[in-house]
């Protein structure tokens, strides 16, 4: 007997992404292909790709397109990743510059096979973005790095304005939704981030529609607030393929509004709550006011078609004497 799933309600209908007459969508798609870059918009089959790409915004996914974990909700491919592409940070930074982004979101697959989980690549991407687009605020959506404080510190030392790590769901559902993750470990990472860099804004997000209750959600909100999280996103889970976890129910927009009120009452600085909300949806609006003086350098302007110098060791990166560009002070440049 076939299992009946709830019918998708009208408030979840979105414009299908299409090229041809949409200059921004086509331009962004060509840019990603030319630079050999991945976006979570494509790999995770985000329903907002049409809107976001048409507006010229995207969330960059570094460290390849193959994840070492097998979360029950995620459309990103699971398997054995390839070798780390050390030219990728520079290409991401160049794409951000060419898109004239005011706010850039950088995420990654899980790379549990790497000693630092890919933290050094995050840091290198942030620093190259600072060089090419010093006026751009930067948000990183990071994995849990298996609880490695040194990996977290590596990312924060590069100075992102927003440090995001999604809690995803309520603790009761972790075994099926996030089988390789640990709820308390994710909370500890967010708390540790504020300790390591009090100036960075912490952010987290979760989905509804997987069988959680309102009471469980409110407890997660309270846990996140108690661990110093400032920005919260809440959205409807949408099943990417029949092989993924089923949708237990669709939450009504009025229920999302109620969740937002409850979260704000707990002291969150900003809450995005709605059926189509995703972690980086309208992230540039969530980040308004997050800039805290970390930017403001003179941009490094490259000739058309040129790529930044790429090195594996941050100590070998160009200095102000060699390139004539004032570099932001960081532990790696002191």
Secondary structure as GFF3:
##gff-version 3
##sequence-region A 1 334
A	DSSP	three_ten_helix	10	12	.	.	.	ID=ss1
A	DSSP	alpha_helix	23	34	.	.	.	ID=ss2
A	DSSP	beta_strand	38	39	.	.	.	ID=ss3
A	DSSP	alpha_helix	40	43	.	.	.	ID=ss4
A	DSSP	alpha_helix	49	54	.	.	.	ID=ss5
A	DSSP	beta_strand	59	62	.	.	.	ID=ss6
A	DSSP	beta_strand	66	67	.	.	.	ID=ss7
A	DSSP	beta_strand	77	78	.	.	.	ID=ss8
A	DSSP	alpha_helix	88	99	.	.	.	ID=ss9
A	DSSP	beta_strand	103	108	.	.	.	ID=ss10
A	DSSP	alpha_helix	119	132	.	.	.	ID=ss11
A	DSSP	beta_strand	137	141	.	.	.	ID=ss12
A	DSSP	three_ten_helix	145	147	.	.	.	ID=ss13
A	DSSP	alpha_helix	149	157	.	.	.	ID=ss14
A	DSSP	beta_strand	162	164	.	.	.	ID=ss15
A	DSSP	three_ten_helix	171	173	.	.	.	ID=ss16
A	DSSP	alpha_helix	174	177	.	.	.	ID=ss17
A	DSSP	alpha_helix	183	196	.	.	.	ID=ss18
A	DSSP	beta_strand	201	208	.	.	.	ID=ss19
A	DSSP	alpha_helix	214	226	.	.	.	ID=ss20
A	DSSP	beta_strand	231	236	.	.	.	ID=ss21
A	DSSP	alpha_helix	253	265	.	.	.	ID=ss22
A	DSSP	beta_strand	270	273	.	.	.	ID=ss23
A	DSSP	alpha_helix	283	286	.	.	.	ID=ss24
A	DSSP	three_ten_helix	314	316	.	.	.	ID=ss25
A	DSSP	alpha_helix	320	323	.	.	.	ID=ss26
###
